Amino acid sequence: MQITVRYFAAHRDITGTASECIDVADGATLGQIWDALEARYPALSPYRGRVLLACNERFGDAATPVTAGDTVAFIPPVSGGSDTPLFWVTSEPLVAAPLEAAVAAPDMGAIVTFAGTVRDHFGERATARLEYEAYVEMAVPVLADIASEAQAAFAIGRVAIHHRIGVLELGEKAVIVVVAAAHRGPALAATGWIMDRIKEIAPIWKKEHWADGAQDWIGNEKQR
């Protein structure tokens, strides 16, 4: 049977492609598919046991079966050598310092951090709080894709993106983007570009809880 495999970050560099169709045995599992890919691309071997396994944009494990036409992804470590994932969607409060440490490198002379916080108004209306919802299993690889796009377009190093979900009170951080680069110019430019791209394609939605008690989902085109 034939399936599609998507590659991100270092795996994309190793395979030389963002995706490919491959033939696997009927009833193959994600673990068996990884074995086949490792045999095809030996440079993937250091990532054994360190990847997140996904099928059709849902996380699985080595025993997860795959059927014809499925799309699988083996998401590489996104920690930049630390225990902090570079790309994450969480209901926990966001903290920038671990992300800054994760993207840092000796040849990177600039680290730009953007934090989007909950403000007290939207247009002419007063905001009481915000609520974010996400298709988490899809959002995490999309954030990784956005980082890869930025790395291809700007002279930057590692990128970290964390986004909150759930109900956020005024002043809480909704998103943090951290970009490392040799010089500040590309890092600054990439940070704004990444935020625009998140609003364009990330499966994350925002609901305004107005001070008057009303609620509205706000489309991404209105969030700029």
LOBAPA-597510 format. One record per residue (C-alpha): residue in one letter; x, y, z. Coordinates in steps of 0.5 Angstrom, whole numbers, plus 500, padded with zeros to 3 digits. Layout:
AXYZ/...
REM end
This chain:
M500500500/Q502507499/I503513504/T505520505/V511521509/R512529512/Y519531514/F520537518/A527541520/A533537521/H529531518/R527535512/D535537511/I537529511/T532527506/G532533502/T524533501/A518536505/S514530503/E514523499/C510518498/I513511499/D510504499/V510500505/A507493507/D499492509/G498493516/A505497517/T505500524/L509507525/G515504528/Q516499522/I515505518/W520509522/D525503521/A524503513/L526510513/E532509518/A534504513/R533509507/Y536515510/P542512515/A543519518/L536519521/S539513526/P541518531/Y533520532/R531513534/G527514540/R527521540/V521523535/L514524536/L510519532/A504522528/C499519523/N494524520/E495529524/R494525531/F500523535/G501515536/D506510538/A510505535/A504500535/T499505531/P497502525/V497505518/T492504512/A493506505/G493513503/D495516510/T500521512/V505520517/A510524520/F516523525/I517530528/P524531530/P526533537/V525540538/S529542544/G535545541/G539541546/S535543552/D528539555/T524545553/P520544546/L521549541/F514548538/W508547543/V501549544/T499548552/S494550557/E500552562/P503559563/L508561558/V515563560/A520566555/A527564558/P527557557/L526558550/E531563549/A536558552/A534553547/V535557541/A542560543/A548558540/P555561540/D555564533/M548567534/G549574536/A542576537/I536573540/V529577539/T523575543/F516577542/A510576547/G503577545/T499579551/V492579552/R490587552/D484590555/H480592548/F479590541/G477596537/E472600540/R470594545/A473593552/T475586553/A475582559/R479576557/L481571551/E480564550/Y484560545/E482553542/A487549537/Y487543533/V493541538/E496535534/M496539527/A498546530/V505543533/P507541526/V505547523/L509551528/A515547526/D513548519/I513556520/A519556523/S522552517/E519557512/A522563516/Q529559516/A529559509/A527566508/F531569513/A538569515/I536566522/G538560527/R533556531/V526559532/A522557538/I514558538/H509557544/H502558544/R497558549/I490555549/G484556554/V482562558/L487567559/E486573563/L488580562/G496581561/E497574560/K502571555/A498568549/V504567544/I511567545/V516567539/V524567540/V528568534/A536567534/A540570529/A548572528/H545579527/R539583530/G536585523/P534578520/A531576527/L527582528/A524581521/A523574522/T519575528/G514579525/W513575519/I513569523/M507572527/D503574521/R504567518/I501564525/K495568524/E495566517/I495558517/A496555524/P489552527/I488556533/W482560534/K481566539/K474568542/E473575545/H470575552/W467582552/A467586558/D459587557/G458579557/A458578550/Q462573546/D465572539/W470568535/I475573532/G477571525/N485571524/E484576519/K481581524/Q487579529/R492583525/
REM end
